Amino acid sequence: MNALREAVERNDGEAVDALLRQDTGLVRDVFYMSDQPTTCPKCGSRTAFTEGTGSDGPHQVHFCGPCDYPFLVVEDPDFEEPMDLDAPTSHALHDAALRADLPALRTAMRAEGADLDALNERGMTALHLALAGAYTYDHAVDAWEVSQPHLAAFHELLLAGASPDAENRHGFSVWDQAMMMGLTDEGGPTTTAQLFAALDPMRAAYEAVKAGDVDALRQVIARVPDGLEGRLPDPDGRGPTLLHVAAGNGDAASVAALLRYPTMTLRETLNASYCGMTPLYMAASSGSVDAVTALLRAGAETETDTVAHPLHVAAEQARPDVLAALLENGAQPNAPDANGATALHVAARKGNVAHVRLLADAGADPEARDALGRTPREVAAGHAAVLSAMDEGNAAWNARERAAVERVAAHASVAPTESMEATLARLEAENAQLRAEHTRLKASLKGLLALERSLGLTVSEPSPTARKPTP
C-alpha cells in the first residue's frame, strides 16, 4: 500500500500500473468518469491521482492520504456524447424541457394527445431532461450551479402530471436520477421534499420553515396557489399550521413570507389553535418582537378563546419588547387566563420589573384577584422593586384617567355656550330666508301693478306710510 501511495503522489503512472498488475486488490472501489468524485468519497479530502492504462483502457488511480484510501476511476462502458442543445428532434416537449423554454413547454403539454412520460430518441423523458439541466456540479470550484429556468420546467412538468416513476431506457426513474446525481445527499443542492415539492407542497413548505430556508419557502409559495393554510399531518388531525411552526421558531422572515400568501391572513388561520396556542402566542413565546409585530399587523387577535394568552407569556420573557408591542396593539392588560391570573400576576411572580411597570401603566389592576384570591400586589410581596414599579405605573395610569375626566368635564361646561352660538346661527339663517321671501313678494307686487296699468285699470299704490319695517 505504501508503494502505491508513493507512486501516486509522485505521479508515476507506469509504476502504479505495474503495482496494479501484480495486485488488483490494492484499489478498493471503482468509479466511472461520469460520476467521478472530486474529493475522497469517505472523508471529503482532496486526493492525489495519476493517470495510467489498464486492461480495460485508460484510467485514473486516486489516493486519499488522511484515510489511506485508494480508488480507481475508469471510462464508462456505455458512454454517450453530451446532448447537443441545438440539435433538432421530433419531440417538441423534450426540446422545450432541454432548453428550459417555458412557453414552448406549456404549448407542448397542452397539445392534443401529449404524452408527458414519452421517451425521446435517446430514451429520456422530458422530466429527466429538465432535471439534468437544472443542476450542474462545477468541479473547478466544488460547487453546484442551479439553472432556475430548468428547475421551473421540471416543476411545471410535475404539476402537469409527468411521473417521476417513469423510467428512461436504462431503467432509471427520475427518483433514481436525483439520487445518482447526488442532489439530495447531505451537502447536496436540494432535498427530496424541495425537489418534488409539486407532489407534496405542504411537506416541502414545512421542511423549508423548519430549516429557516426562506428562499425555499418562497419558491414553494410561488408554485402553489392554495392549500398551504391547512394543518400539518397529526394523529388527531389537529396539527399545527405553518404559521405556528414559523412563529414558534421566532422566524420573522418566514412568518412574513407566509403572510403574503392570501389565505394565511384569514381570521381562522391567523388565530388557529394548536394545543391551546395561537401563532401569536407562539411568536410571543419565542421572544421575537418582529414575528409578533408581523402577525399583529396582519390582524392576529390578542385575546381568543384559546387556553393561553400572548400577553401572559410575554410577561414571562426576559425582555419587555414583545409585551410592549402587544399592549400598543390593543392587548387587554386585565384579561385573565384559565387560572384567573392577569399578566400582572405573571410579571410580578417572575420579578420582571420593566414588565410590571408597562402593565400597570397600561391599566393593569394591582388589586385583581386570581382563582386563589391573590392580587398582583400580594404576589409581589417582599419584592420592593416590583412593588415600586407597580405603584409608579398605577399612579401614572390614574393621573391620565383623572386628566381625561377633567377634559370631559371642561368640555361639558362649554356646551351651553356652544349651544347658544348654534341657536344664533340658526336664527340668522331663518332671518335671511324671511328677507329673501319679502324681496320675492315685493317683486311679484310690482309685476301686478305693471299689468294693471297696461290694462287701463285704476291702480292704487300702497301708501309709503302703511309699510312696516322689514324684519
C-alpha positions in Angstrom: 0.0 0.0 0.0 2.8 2.4 0.8 4.4 1.7 -2.6 1.1 2.6 -4.4 0.7 5.7 -2.3 4.2 6.9 -3.1 3.8 6.1 -6.8 0.5 8.1 -7.0 2.0 11.0 -5.0 4.9 11.3 -7.4 2.5 10.9 -10.4 4.3 7.8 -11.7 1.6 6.2 -13.9 3.9 3.4 -15.1 4.8 2.3 -11.5 1.1 2.4 -10.5 0.1 0.2 -13.5 2.8 -2.3 -12.6 1.7 -2.4 -9.0 -1.9 -3.0 -10.0 -1.0 -5.8 -12.4 0.7 -7.5 -9.5 -2.2 -7.0 -7.1 -5.6 -5.7 -8.4 -6.9 -5.7 -4.8 -4.8 -2.6 -4.0 -7.7 -0.4 -5.1 -10.9 -0.9 -3.1 -13.5 0.8 -5.2 -14.1 1.6 -8.9 -16.0 4.7 -10.2 -16.9 5.8 -13.7 -15.6 9.0 -15.2 -19.2 10.4 -15.4 -19.7 10.1 -11.6 -16.1 10.6 -10.6 -15.9 12.2 -7.1 -13.7 15.3 -6.9 -12.9 14.5 -3.3 -12.5 11.4 -1.2 -15.8 9.6 -1.0 -15.0 8.7 2.6 -13.8 11.9 4.2 -14.2 14.6 1.6 -10.5 15.4 1.4 -8.8 16.2 -1.9 -7.0 13.2 -3.4 -3.7 12.8 -5.2 -4.1 10.9 -8.5 -2.2 9.8 -11.6 -3.3 8.5 -15.0 -2.4 5.2 -16.4 -3.6 2.4 -18.7 -5.1 -0.9 -17.5 -6.6 -4.0 -19.3 -9.8 -2.1 -19.8 -8.2 1.1 -21.2 -7.3 4.5 -19.7 -7.9 5.0 -16.0 -7.0 7.2 -13.0 -5.8 6.0 -9.7 -6.6 8.2 -6.7 -5.2 8.0 -3.2 -6.6 9.8 -0.1 -3.9 10.4 2.4 -6.0 11.2 5.5 -7.9 7.9 5.4 -5.4 5.8 3.4 -8.0 5.0 0.8 -7.1 4.2 -2.9 -9.8 4.0 -5.6 -9.9 3.6 -9.4 -11.7 5.7 -12.0 -12.4 4.2 -15.4 -14.2 5.2 -18.6 -17.9 4.5 -18.8 -18.7 1.3 -20.8 -21.8 2.9 -22.3 -20.5 6.4 -22.6 -22.8 8.8 -24.5 -21.7 12.1 -26.0 -23.2 15.1 -24.3 -26.5 16.2 -25.6 -26.4 18.9 -28.3 -28.9 21.5 -27.2 -29.1 22.9 -30.8 -29.8 19.6 -32.4 -33.4 19.4 -33.6 -35.5 16.4 -32.6 -39.1 15.3 -33.4 -40.1 15.8 -29.7 -41.3 19.3 -29.1 -41.9 18.6 -25.4 -38.4 17.2 -24.9 -36.8 20.0 -26.8 -38.6 22.6 -24.7 -37.6 20.8 -21.5 -33.9 20.6 -22.6 -33.8 24.3 -23.4 -36.0 25.3 -20.5 -38.2 27.1 -23.0 -41.3 27.5 -20.7 -43.7 29.0 -23.2 -42.9 26.2 -25.7 -43.1 23.6 -22.9 -46.6 24.8 -21.9 -47.7 24.7 -25.5 -46.4 21.1 -25.9 -48.0 20.0 -22.7 -51.4 21.3 -23.8 -51.1 19.7 -27.3 -53.7 17.0 -28.1 -52.5 13.6 -27.2 -49.4 14.8 -25.4 -47.6 12.0 -23.5 -45.7 13.6 -20.7 -43.8 10.4 -20.0 -42.8 9.6 -23.6 -39.2 8.8 -24.3 -37.2 10.6 -27.0 -34.6 9.2 -29.4 -32.1 9.0 -26.5 -34.5 7.2 -24.3 -35.2 10.1 -21.9 -38.4 11.6 -20.6 -38.9 15.4 -20.6 -38.7 15.2 -16.8 -35.3 13.5 -16.9 -34.0 16.2 -19.3 -35.3 19.1 -17.2 -33.7 17.7 -14.1 -30.4 17.1 -15.9 -30.3 20.7 -16.9 -31.4 22.1 -13.5 -28.3 21.1 -11.6 -24.7 21.0 -12.6 -21.6 20.4 -10.4 -18.7 22.7 -11.2 -15.6 20.6 -10.2 -13.3 23.6 -10.6 -14.9 25.4 -7.7 -16.5 22.5 -5.9 -20.0 24.0 -6.0 -23.4 23.3 -7.5 -24.8 25.5 -10.2 -28.6 25.8 -10.4 -30.5 26.7 -13.6 -33.7 28.2 -12.3 -35.4 28.0 -15.8 -34.7 24.3 -16.0 -35.9 23.9 -12.4 -39.1 25.8 -13.2 -39.6 23.5 -16.3 -39.1 20.4 -14.0 -41.8 21.6 -11.6 -44.2 22.6 -14.3 -43.9 19.1 -15.7 -44.6 17.6 -12.3 -47.6 19.8 -11.8 -48.9 18.9 -15.2 -48.8 15.2 -14.3 -45.4 13.9 -15.5 -44.4 10.9 -13.4 -41.1 10.8 -11.5 -41.6 7.0 -11.6 -41.3 6.8 -15.4 -38.0 5.1 -16.4 -35.6 6.0 -19.1 -34.2 3.4 -21.5 -31.6 2.4 -18.9 -34.3 1.6 -16.4 -33.7 4.6 -14.1 -36.6 6.7 -12.8 -36.3 10.4 -12.0 -36.0 9.5 -8.4 -33.1 7.3 -9.3 -31.6 10.1 -11.4 -31.7 12.6 -8.5 -30.0 10.1 -6.2 -27.3 9.2 -8.7 -26.6 12.9 -9.3 -26.2 13.3 -5.6 -28.8 16.1 -5.5 -30.4 15.1 -2.2 -27.2 13.8 -0.5 -26.0 15.6 2.6 -24.4 18.7 1.3 -26.3 18.4 -1.9 -28.1 21.4 -3.5 -31.6 20.4 -2.5 -33.7 17.9 -0.6 -36.2 15.3 -1.8 -39.1 17.4 -0.4 -38.0 20.5 -2.1 -37.1 18.9 -5.4 -40.5 17.2 -5.6 -42.5 20.0 -3.9 -45.1 19.9 -6.6 -46.1 16.4 -5.4 -46.3 17.3 -1.7 -46.2 21.1 -1.3 -47.1 21.1 2.4 -44.2 18.8 3.2 -41.8 21.0 1.2 -43.1 24.2 2.9 -42.8 22.6 6.3 -39.3 21.4 5.6 -38.3 25.0 4.5 -39.9 26.6 7.5 -38.4 24.1 9.9 -34.9 24.8 8.4 -35.5 28.6 8.3 -34.9 28.5 4.5 -36.9 31.5 3.4 -35.9 31.3 -0.2 -37.1 27.6 -0.5 -40.3 28.6 1.2 -40.9 31.5 -1.2 -40.3 29.1 -4.1 -43.0 26.7 -2.8 -45.4 29.5 -2.2 -44.9 30.8 -5.7 -45.7 27.4 -7.2 -48.7 26.5 -5.0 -51.8 28.7 -5.4 -53.7 27.4 -2.4 -53.7 24.8 0.3 -50.8 25.8 2.4 -53.0 27.3 5.1 -54.1 23.9 6.3 -52.8 21.9 9.2 -49.8 19.6 9.1 -50.3 15.9 9.5 -51.0 14.8 13.0 -52.5 11.7 14.6 -55.6 13.5 15.8 -55.9 15.7 12.7 -55.3 18.9 14.7 -51.7 19.5 13.9 -50.1 23.0 13.8 -50.2 25.3 10.8 -47.1 26.5 9.0 -47.7 29.8 10.8 -47.5 28.0 14.2 -44.1 26.5 13.2 -42.6 29.7 11.9 -43.9 31.7 14.8 -42.7 29.2 17.3 -39.2 29.3 15.8 -39.3 33.1 16.1 -38.6 33.2 12.4 -39.9 36.6 11.4 -38.8 36.3 7.8 -40.7 33.0 7.3 -43.8 34.5 9.1 -43.7 37.5 6.8 -43.3 35.2 3.7 -46.3 33.1 4.8 -48.4 36.2 5.5 -48.0 37.2 1.8 -50.0 34.0 1.0 -53.6 35.3 0.8 -55.3 32.5 2.7 -52.8 32.8 5.6 -54.4 36.1 6.7 -57.9 34.7 7.1 -59.1 35.1 10.6 -59.5 31.3 11.2 -55.9 30.8 10.0 -54.3 33.7 11.9 -56.0 32.7 15.1 -56.0 28.9 14.7 -55.4 27.0 17.9 -52.9 24.3 18.3 -52.8 22.7 21.8 -54.5 25.9 23.0 -51.9 28.2 21.4 -52.3 30.6 18.5 -49.5 31.6 16.2 -49.3 35.0 18.0 -48.9 33.2 21.4 -46.1 31.1 19.9 -44.4 34.1 18.4 -44.6 35.9 21.8 -43.2 32.7 23.5 -40.3 32.8 21.1 -39.4 36.4 22.1 -39.4 37.6 18.5 -40.9 41.1 18.5 -40.6 41.2 14.7 -42.7 38.0 14.3 -45.2 39.3 16.8 -45.5 42.7 15.0 -45.9 41.0 11.6 -48.8 38.9 13.0 -50.5 41.8 14.7 -50.3 43.9 11.5 -51.9 41.1 9.6 -54.8 41.1 12.1 -54.0 38.5 14.7 -56.1 38.8 17.8 -54.5 39.4 21.2 -57.4 37.6 23.0 -59.1 34.5 21.7 -61.0 31.6 23.3 -57.8 29.6 23.5 -56.2 28.4 26.8 -53.2 30.7 26.7 -52.9 34.5 26.0 -49.9 36.1 24.3 -49.7 38.8 26.9 -49.2 36.3 29.7 -46.3 34.5 28.0 -44.8 37.9 27.1 -44.9 38.9 30.7 -42.5 36.0 31.4 -40.0 37.0 28.8 -36.6 38.4 29.8 -37.1 41.5 27.6 -40.2 43.7 27.6 -40.3 44.4 23.9 -42.9 41.8 23.0 -45.1 42.9 25.9 -44.9 46.5 24.8 -45.8 45.6 21.2 -48.9 43.6 22.4 -50.1 46.5 24.6 -49.6 49.0 21.9 -51.8 46.9 19.6 -54.7 46.7 22.0 -54.0 43.7 24.2 -56.2 43.9 27.3 -54.0 44.2 30.4 -56.6 42.7 32.8 -57.6 39.7 30.7 -57.5 36.6 32.9 -56.0 33.2 31.9 -57.6 29.8 32.8 -56.4 30.3 36.4 -57.9 33.8 36.7 -54.5 35.4 36.7 -53.7 38.5 34.8 -50.4 39.3 33.0 -49.6 41.5 36.0 -49.8 38.4 38.3 -47.3 36.7 35.9 -44.8 39.5 35.7 -45.0 40.1 39.5 -44.3 36.4 40.1 -41.4 36.4 37.7 -40.0 39.6 39.3 -39.9 41.4 35.9 -39.8 45.0 37.0 -40.0 46.6 33.5 -42.9 44.4 32.6 -44.8 45.3 35.8 -44.3 49.0 35.1 -45.6 48.6 31.5 -48.6 46.7 32.5 -49.5 48.9 35.5 -49.0 52.0 33.2 -51.4 50.4 30.7 -54.2 50.0 33.4 -53.5 46.5 34.8 -55.3 46.4 38.2 -52.9 45.6 41.1 -55.9 44.5 43.2 -57.3 42.0 40.7 -57.7 38.5 42.2 -56.8 35.2 40.6 -58.6 31.9 41.2 -56.7 31.5 44.5 -57.8 35.0 45.6 -54.3 36.6 45.3 -53.7 40.1 43.9 -50.6 41.0 41.9 -49.5 43.2 44.9 -49.7 40.2 47.2 -47.8 38.0 44.7 -45.0 40.6 44.6 -44.9 40.9 48.4 -41.3 41.2 49.6 -40.0 42.4 46.2 -39.5 46.1 46.7 -38.5 47.0 43.1 -41.6 45.2 41.7 -44.0 46.9 44.2 -42.4 50.3 43.4 -42.8 49.8 39.7 -46.4 48.7 40.2 -47.2 51.8 42.3 -45.4 54.1 39.8 -47.3 52.6 36.8 -50.6 52.6 38.6 -50.1 56.3 39.6 -49.3 57.3 36.0 -52.4 55.4 34.8 -54.6 57.1 37.5 -53.2 60.5 36.6 -54.1 60.0 33.0 -57.6 58.9 33.9 -58.1 62.0 36.1 -56.9 64.2 33.3 -59.3 62.6 30.9 -62.2 63.1 33.3 -61.3 66.7 33.7 -61.2 67.2 29.9 -64.7 65.7 29.7 -65.9 68.0 32.5 -64.4 71.0 30.8 -66.0 70.0 27.5 -69.4 69.7 29.2 -69.0 73.2 30.8 -68.7 75.0 27.4 -71.6 73.0 25.9 -74.3 75.8 26.7 -72.1 78.5 25.1 -71.7 76.3 22.0 -75.5 75.7 22.0 -76.2 79.4 22.2 -73.9 80.0 19.3 -75.6 77.3 17.3 -79.0 78.9 18.1 -77.9 82.3 17.0 -76.6 80.9 13.7 -80.0 79.2 13.1 -81.9 82.4 13.8 -79.7 84.3 11.4 -80.3 81.7 8.7 -84.1 81.9 9.3 -84.0 85.7 9.1 -82.1 85.5 5.8 -84.8 83.3 4.4 -87.5 85.7 5.5 -85.7 88.6 3.8 -85.5 86.6 0.6 -89.2 85.9 0.8 -90.0 89.5 1.3 -88.0 90.5 -1.7 -89.7 87.9 -3.9 -93.2 89.1 -2.8 -92.3 92.7 -3.5 -91.1 91.8 -7.0 -94.4 90.0 -7.6 -96.5 93.0 -6.4 -94.6 95.3 -8.8 -95.4 92.9 -11.6 -99.1 93.0 -10.8 -99.1 96.8 -10.8 -97.5 97.0 -14.1 -100.1 94.6 -15.6 -103.0 96.8 -14.2 -101.6 99.9 -15.9 -101.2 98.1 -19.2 -104.9 97.1 -19.0 -106.0 100.7 -18.1 -107.2 99.7 -14.7 -107.1 102.0 -11.7 -104.0 101.4 -9.7 -103.8 102.4 -6.1 -100.2 102.5 -4.9 -99.7 101.4 -1.4 -99.1 104.3 0.9 -95.5 104.5 2.0 -96.7 105.3 5.5 -98.5 102.0 5.5 -95.4 100.0 5.1 -93.9 98.3 8.1 -90.2 97.8 8.6 -88.8 94.7 7.2 -87.9 92.3 10.0 
